[in-house]
Amino acid sequence: QVQLVESGGGLVQAGGSLRLSCTASGRIFSINAMGWYRQAPGKQRELVAAITRGGSTNYANSVKGRFTISRDNAKSTVYLQMDSLKPEDTAVYYCNADATIPGYYPADYWGQGTQVTVSS
């Protein structure tokens, strides 16, 4: 199995910054795309940003120009630098990895989530 452990959430004032990290561990053969999703109370989970193993990125329109996703393949870690945070960014942020473990097809794995709260 694959375990994803997130860190870096917290409380910040509007206009501030936070950096989320997520490290994958376990019997991993390869990790393909990694990404961050978020879910606010009463809303559906949505994609925030994703990055391929080769470094191609994709962002939700609402975070373009403010958030930056990156990854360190050697450390099986993905990061989300969040700048110019707004109250509407408040949500639980989940790490996601499309990973392959030996003997199995690729599958989606999720972290436990980390709370990000932006005060106005």
Secondary structure by P-SEA (a helix, b strand, c coil): cbbbbbcbbbbbccccbbbbbbbbbcccccccccbbbbbcccccccccccccccccccccccccccbbbbbcccccbbbbbbcccccccccbbbbbbbcccccccbbbbbccbbbbbbcc
